[in-house]
Amino acid sequence: MASAQLLANVERAEGCRLTAYRDSRGFWTIGYGHLLTPQSVDWTGYAITQTQADAFLAHDLDTAALQCATLPEWASLDTDCRRDAITECIFNLGLGHWSSEFPQTRAALRAKQWNAASQHLMQSPEWISQVGLPRVARLADYIQSGSYSLQPASSSAP
């Protein structure tokens, strides 16, 4: 079960759209960044309730947490904040992208080199362009500090 802080962070970062849309990479999405399947279907006009969006988010975060537990770096994460940061990364990027595109970040995490891990996370211009610098910077700060030093803003993400 996702922490209240993780839920709040993902809800704020993703925003909630109850009607299907194409995300920044062209994938059919709904709710809080929930990918619709199959992608070959035209989901135009498909809508869900807020309750369904909340259920999709809870399920997606639980799936991400289960995937995180299989990672070699998971055992090195010594605070709930760091674990939430990596769970949010896996939720957003997917396990495959995290594994293939962030080898230096992952190695630094395994070595508990928090500053280096934070810096390596920030060196992904493609990801930053997809999700925005504030989100990546927040996650990098969580990894570096190990605490929720950047509190969620009260407003929603665009």
C-alpha positions as CSV (number, residue, x, y, z in Angstrom):
1,M,0.0,0.0,0.0
2,A,1.4,3.4,-1.0
3,S,2.2,6.0,1.6
4,A,0.0,9.1,1.9
5,Q,3.0,11.2,0.8
6,L,3.6,9.1,-2.3
7,L,-0.1,9.3,-3.2
8,A,-0.1,13.0,-2.8
9,N,3.1,13.5,-4.8
10,V,1.9,11.4,-7.7
11,E,-1.6,12.9,-7.7
12,R,0.0,16.4,-7.8
13,A,2.6,15.5,-10.4
14,E,0.3,13.6,-12.7
15,G,-3.0,15.5,-12.3
16,C,-6.2,13.6,-12.9
17,R,-8.0,13.4,-16.2
18,L,-11.2,11.4,-16.2
19,T,-11.4,11.3,-20.0
20,A,-8.8,9.3,-22.1
21,Y,-6.0,11.4,-23.6
22,R,-2.6,10.8,-25.3
23,D,0.3,11.5,-23.0
24,S,3.6,13.3,-24.0
25,R,4.8,10.1,-25.7
26,G,1.5,9.5,-27.5
27,F,0.2,6.7,-25.3
28,W,-3.5,6.4,-24.4
29,T,-3.8,7.4,-20.7
30,I,-6.5,8.1,-18.2
31,G,-6.7,9.1,-14.5
32,Y,-3.4,9.7,-12.9
33,G,-1.2,8.5,-15.7
34,H,-2.8,5.1,-16.0
35,L,-1.9,3.5,-19.4
36,L,-4.9,2.1,-21.3
37,T,-4.6,-1.2,-23.0
38,P,-4.6,-2.2,-25.7
39,Q,-2.9,0.9,-27.1
40,S,-4.1,-0.1,-30.6
41,V,-7.7,0.9,-29.6
42,D,-9.0,4.4,-30.2
43,W,-9.9,5.5,-26.7
44,T,-11.3,8.8,-27.7
45,G,-14.2,9.8,-25.4
46,Y,-13.6,7.0,-22.9
47,A,-14.3,8.2,-19.4
48,I,-14.1,6.9,-15.9
49,T,-15.2,8.1,-12.4
50,Q,-12.9,9.6,-9.8
51,T,-13.3,6.4,-7.8
52,Q,-12.0,4.4,-10.8
53,A,-9.1,6.8,-11.2
54,D,-8.2,6.4,-7.5
55,A,-8.4,2.6,-7.8
56,F,-6.2,2.6,-11.0
57,L,-3.6,4.8,-9.1
58,A,-3.6,2.5,-6.1
59,H,-3.1,-0.5,-8.2
60,D,-0.4,1.1,-10.4
61,L,1.5,2.2,-7.3
62,D,1.2,-1.3,-5.7
63,T,2.5,-2.8,-9.0
64,A,5.4,-0.3,-9.0
65,A,6.3,-1.2,-5.4
66,L,6.3,-4.9,-6.1
67,Q,8.7,-4.2,-9.1
68,C,10.9,-2.1,-6.9
69,A,11.3,-4.9,-4.4
70,T,13.1,-6.9,-7.1
71,L,15.7,-4.3,-7.7
72,P,19.3,-4.8,-6.3
73,E,19.3,-1.1,-5.2
74,W,16.1,-1.5,-3.1
75,A,17.9,-3.0,-0.1
76,S,20.1,0.1,0.1
77,L,17.3,2.6,0.4
78,D,17.3,3.4,4.0
79,T,14.3,5.8,4.4
80,D,10.6,5.7,3.4
81,C,11.3,8.9,1.4
82,R,14.0,7.3,-0.7
83,R,11.8,4.2,-1.3
84,D,8.9,6.4,-2.3
85,A,11.1,8.3,-4.7
86,I,12.2,5.2,-6.5
87,T,8.6,3.8,-6.5
88,E,7.5,7.0,-8.2
89,C,10.3,6.7,-10.7
90,I,9.2,3.1,-11.5
91,F,5.6,4.2,-11.7
92,N,6.5,7.0,-14.1
93,L,9.2,5.4,-16.2
94,G,8.4,1.7,-16.0
95,L,10.8,-0.9,-14.8
96,G,12.4,-1.4,-18.2
97,H,13.3,2.2,-18.7
98,W,14.5,2.6,-15.1
99,S,16.7,-0.5,-15.5
100,S,18.2,0.5,-18.9
101,E,18.4,4.3,-18.7
102,F,19.6,4.9,-15.2
103,P,22.6,2.5,-14.6
104,Q,24.7,5.2,-12.9
105,T,21.9,6.3,-10.6
106,R,21.2,2.7,-9.7
107,A,24.9,2.0,-9.0
108,A,25.1,5.1,-6.8
109,L,22.0,4.0,-4.9
110,R,23.5,0.6,-4.2
111,A,26.6,2.3,-2.8
112,K,24.5,4.7,-0.8
113,Q,26.1,7.6,-2.6
114,W,23.1,9.8,-2.3
115,N,24.6,13.0,-3.8
116,A,25.9,11.1,-6.9
117,A,22.6,9.3,-7.3
118,S,20.7,12.6,-7.2
119,Q,23.0,14.1,-9.7
120,H,22.8,11.2,-12.1
121,L,19.0,11.3,-11.9
122,M,19.1,14.9,-13.0
123,Q,21.1,14.0,-16.1
124,S,18.2,12.8,-18.2
125,P,17.0,15.6,-20.5
126,E,14.5,13.4,-22.2
127,W,12.8,12.4,-18.9
128,I,12.9,16.0,-17.7
129,S,11.3,17.2,-20.9
130,Q,8.5,14.6,-20.5
131,V,7.7,15.1,-16.8
132,G,9.1,18.6,-16.0
133,L,12.1,19.7,-14.1
134,P,10.3,20.3,-10.8
135,R,9.2,16.7,-10.5
136,V,12.7,15.3,-11.3
137,A,14.3,17.8,-9.0
138,R,11.9,16.9,-6.2
139,L,12.7,13.2,-6.6
140,A,16.5,13.9,-6.8
141,D,16.1,16.0,-3.6
142,Y,14.3,13.1,-1.9
143,I,17.1,10.7,-2.9
144,Q,19.8,13.1,-1.7
145,S,18.3,14.2,1.6
146,G,16.3,11.0,2.4
147,S,13.5,13.3,3.7
148,Y,10.4,15.0,2.4
149,S,12.1,18.4,2.5
150,L,10.2,19.6,-0.5
151,Q,6.5,19.5,0.5
152,P,3.8,19.2,-2.1
153,A,2.3,22.4,-3.4
154,S,-1.4,22.9,-2.9
155,S,-2.0,23.4,-6.6
156,S,-2.3,20.8,-9.3
157,A,0.2,20.1,-12.0
158,P,-0.7,21.4,-15.5
